[in-house]
Amino acid sequence: MKLVLTGLALFLVFRKIDTDQLWEITKTIRWAWLVPAILIFVLSKLFTAFRLNLYFKNIGLKISEKLNIKLYLIGMFYNLFLPGGIGGDGYKVYLLNKHYQTPVKSLVQASLLDRLGGLVAIVFLLLVLILPVDLNLPFASQIPWEILVIVAALLVFPAFWLMQKVMFKAFLPSFWKANGWSMAGQVAQLICAWFILMSLGVTENFLAYQLVFLLSSIVAVLPLTIGGVGARELVFVYAHTYAGIDEATAVAFSLLFFLISAVISLTGSMISINFNEKDQSADV
């Protein structure tokens, strides 16, 4: 089903863009700019791995950051290629329950909260970036949307804190530190996006591209296509009317971001863990 949906989404994308223009753009990519993009992307994943280990500590599971990062990379690999987009999370839950006897319920809650933390950071940054971007919104003159956006941005973290207090109370002690790692991870991804845009020769309207990138990241979270391919590109194609971005450039950007994500995720397939030699200390 994911293959079918991915193919359908890509079919719709390539019907709506100038493929000749896309090909010309790919031939002019400045590959040197992708080196820092890859490094910053890896850094963003390290930040989110640190966040997950905070949640593990909240439930009494103390593993080294080295082991945590290995598990995170393995999870990225399975999340990208297994159906559903959450296979890696399930595999980590299985391994940690088997070797540390940590309750499955607590591990599932930690994994779910890890996903929600990333989503909350994306929503907050999305709301912040909406204000300075000149959007062509059909309802802009009818409602005070700027005020609504500011209010929504101010309520994001208080609402998340309240939800966590009600549903994930055991993880509340690490609320601010975990959300700090979430913000660091998403800001790093925005910097990664900037380097990718530079590789494509984009010299203006950076915030608009990054705004749509954040929106596409929310859509890509839905386990509908393989690694978000097709879903991200559709968002860029349909958003160009409102954000003033170039369709072909946006699609090239999205495909490059997926390529970087896939290459890093593939490293997870080459990692092995010997739990017989595991270091149960939280120190590296």
C-alpha positions in Angstrom: 0.0 0.0 0.0 2.9 2.4 0.8 4.5 1.6 -2.6 1.2 2.3 -4.3 0.6 5.6 -2.5 4.2 6.7 -3.0 3.9 6.0 -6.7 0.6 7.8 -7.0 1.9 10.8 -5.1 5.0 11.1 -7.3 2.8 10.6 -10.4 0.7 13.6 -9.3 3.8 15.7 -8.6 5.5 15.1 -11.9 2.2 15.8 -13.8 2.1 19.3 -12.2 5.8 20.4 -12.6 8.0 21.0 -15.6 10.2 17.9 -15.6 12.6 19.5 -18.1 13.2 22.4 -15.6 13.7 19.9 -12.8 16.3 18.0 -14.8 18.1 21.3 -15.6 18.1 22.2 -11.9 19.6 18.8 -10.9 22.4 19.3 -13.4 23.4 22.6 -11.7 23.5 21.3 -8.1 26.4 22.6 -6.1 27.3 19.3 -4.3 29.8 21.0 -1.9 26.9 22.6 -0.1 25.5 19.2 0.6 28.4 18.2 2.8 27.5 20.6 5.7 23.8 19.8 5.0 24.5 16.1 5.8 26.6 17.0 8.9 23.9 19.2 10.3 21.2 16.6 9.5 23.3 14.0 11.5 23.5 16.6 14.3 19.7 17.0 14.3 19.3 13.3 14.8 21.8 13.2 17.7 19.8 16.0 19.4 16.5 14.0 19.1 18.3 10.8 20.2 19.4 12.7 23.4 15.7 13.6 23.9 14.6 10.0 23.7 17.2 8.9 26.3 15.9 11.5 28.7 12.5 9.7 28.4 14.2 6.4 29.0 15.8 7.7 32.2 12.3 8.8 33.4 11.1 5.2 33.4 14.3 3.9 35.1 16.0 2.6 32.0 19.6 3.8 32.0 21.6 3.1 28.9 24.7 4.8 27.6 24.4 7.5 24.9 26.5 5.3 22.6 24.0 2.4 22.8 21.1 4.9 22.6 22.5 6.4 19.3 23.0 2.9 17.9 19.4 2.0 18.7 18.2 5.3 17.2 20.0 4.7 13.9 18.6 1.1 13.7 15.2 2.6 14.4 15.6 5.2 11.6 16.4 2.4 9.2 13.3 0.3 10.0 11.1 3.4 10.2 12.1 4.4 6.7 11.6 1.0 5.0 9.1 -1.0 7.0 5.4 -0.5 6.4 3.7 2.0 8.8 6.7 4.2 9.5 6.9 3.1 13.1 8.6 -0.3 12.7 11.8 1.1 14.1 10.1 2.3 17.3 8.5 -1.2 17.7 11.8 -2.9 17.2 13.5 -0.7 19.9 10.7 -1.5 22.3 11.1 -5.2 21.6 14.9 -5.1 22.2 14.8 -3.0 25.3 12.0 -5.0 26.9 13.8 -8.3 26.1 17.3 -7.3 27.4 16.3 -4.9 30.2 12.9 -6.1 31.2 11.5 -2.6 31.0 7.7 -2.7 30.8 6.4 -2.5 27.2 3.8 0.1 28.2 6.5 2.5 29.5 8.7 2.0 26.5 5.7 2.6 24.1 4.8 5.8 26.0 8.5 7.0 25.8 8.5 6.3 22.0 5.1 8.0 21.5 6.1 11.0 23.5 9.4 11.2 21.5 7.3 11.5 18.3 4.9 14.0 19.9 7.8 16.2 21.1 9.2 16.5 17.6 5.8 17.3 16.2 5.3 20.0 18.8 8.6 21.7 18.0 7.7 21.6 14.3 4.3 23.2 14.9 5.8 25.9 17.1 8.4 26.8 14.5 5.8 26.7 11.7 3.7 29.2 13.6 6.7 31.5 14.2 7.7 31.4 10.5 4.2 32.1 9.2 4.3 35.7 10.4 7.3 37.1 8.5 6.5 35.2 5.2 4.3 37.0 2.7 1.6 34.5 2.1 -1.1 34.8 -0.5 -4.0 33.5 1.7 -7.5 33.8 0.4 -9.0 34.5 3.8 -6.2 36.9 5.0 -8.5 40.0 4.7 -11.4 38.4 6.4 -10.0 37.2 9.8 -7.2 38.5 12.1 -5.1 35.4 11.3 -1.9 37.0 12.6 -3.3 37.4 16.1 -4.6 33.8 16.0 -1.2 32.6 15.0 0.5 34.5 17.8 -2.0 33.1 20.4 -1.6 29.6 19.0 2.3 29.8 19.2 2.1 31.0 22.8 -0.2 28.1 23.7 1.8 25.3 22.1 4.1 24.4 24.9 1.6 25.1 27.8 -0.9 22.8 26.0 1.7 20.2 25.5 2.7 20.4 29.2 -0.9 20.0 30.3 -1.3 17.0 28.0 1.9 15.4 29.3 0.8 16.0 32.9 -2.5 14.2 32.2 -1.3 11.4 29.9 2.5 11.1 30.5 3.1 12.2 34.0 6.1 10.0 34.6 8.0 12.0 31.9 7.2 15.5 33.3 10.5 16.0 35.1 12.3 16.2 31.8 9.7 18.3 30.0 11.8 21.5 29.5 15.1 19.8 28.8 13.5 17.3 26.3 11.7 20.1 24.5 15.0 22.0 24.4 16.5 19.0 22.5 13.4 19.0 20.3 13.8 22.6 19.3 17.6 22.1 18.8 16.8 19.2 16.5 14.3 21.1 14.4 16.3 24.2 14.2 19.2 22.1 13.0 17.0 20.6 10.3 16.1 24.2 9.2 19.8 24.9 8.9 20.2 21.7 6.9 17.4 22.9 4.6 19.2 26.2 4.1 22.3 24.4 2.9 20.3 22.3 0.5 18.6 25.5 -0.9 22.1 27.0 -1.4 23.1 23.9 -3.3 20.2 24.5 -5.6 21.2 28.1 -6.2 18.2 29.6 -4.3 19.1 33.2 -3.3 15.8 34.6 -2.0 12.6 33.6 -0.2 14.4 31.2 2.1 11.8 31.5 4.9 9.0 30.6 2.5 10.8 27.4 1.5 11.6 26.5 5.1 8.0 27.2 6.1 6.7 24.8 3.5 9.4 22.4 4.5 8.1 22.3 8.1 4.5 21.9 6.8 5.7 19.0 4.6 7.5 17.4 7.7 4.1 17.2 9.5 2.6 15.5 6.5 5.5 13.2 6.2 4.9 12.0 9.7 1.8 10.2 8.5 2.7 6.6 7.6 1.3 6.8 4.1 4.4 6.8 1.8 7.9 5.4 2.0 10.0 7.9 4.0 7.5 10.6 3.2 8.4 10.6 -0.5 5.6 11.9 -2.7 3.8 13.4 0.3 6.5 16.0 0.9 6.6 16.9 -2.8 2.9 17.2 -3.0 2.9 19.8 -0.2 5.6 21.8 -2.0 3.7 21.7 -5.3 0.4 22.8 -3.9 1.9 25.4 -1.6 3.8 27.3 -4.3 0.6 29.3 -5.1 0.4 30.6 -1.5 4.1 30.9 -0.6 5.6 32.1 -3.9 8.1 29.3 -4.2 9.3 27.7 -7.4 7.7 24.2 -7.9 10.6 22.5 -9.6 13.1 23.9 -7.2 10.9 22.9 -4.3 10.6 19.3 -5.6 14.4 19.1 -6.2 14.9 20.3 -2.6 12.5 17.7 -1.2 14.1 14.9 -3.1 17.6 15.9 -1.9 16.4 16.0 1.7 15.0 12.5 1.3 18.2 11.3 -0.2 20.2 12.6 2.8 17.7 11.1 5.2 17.8 7.7 3.4 21.6 7.6 3.3 21.9 8.3 7.0 19.1 5.8 7.8 20.8 3.1 5.7 23.7 3.2 8.1 21.4 1.7 10.7 21.4 -1.5 8.6 25.1 -1.9 9.2 25.0 -1.6 13.0 25.0 -4.6 15.3 24.5 -4.5 19.1 25.9 -7.1 21.5 23.8 -6.8 24.6 26.1 -9.3 26.4 28.6 -6.4 26.5 26.1 -3.6 27.1 27.1 -0.8 29.3 24.1 -0.1 31.5 25.5 3.1 32.8 24.0 6.4 31.5 27.5 7.8 31.1 29.3 7.5 27.7 
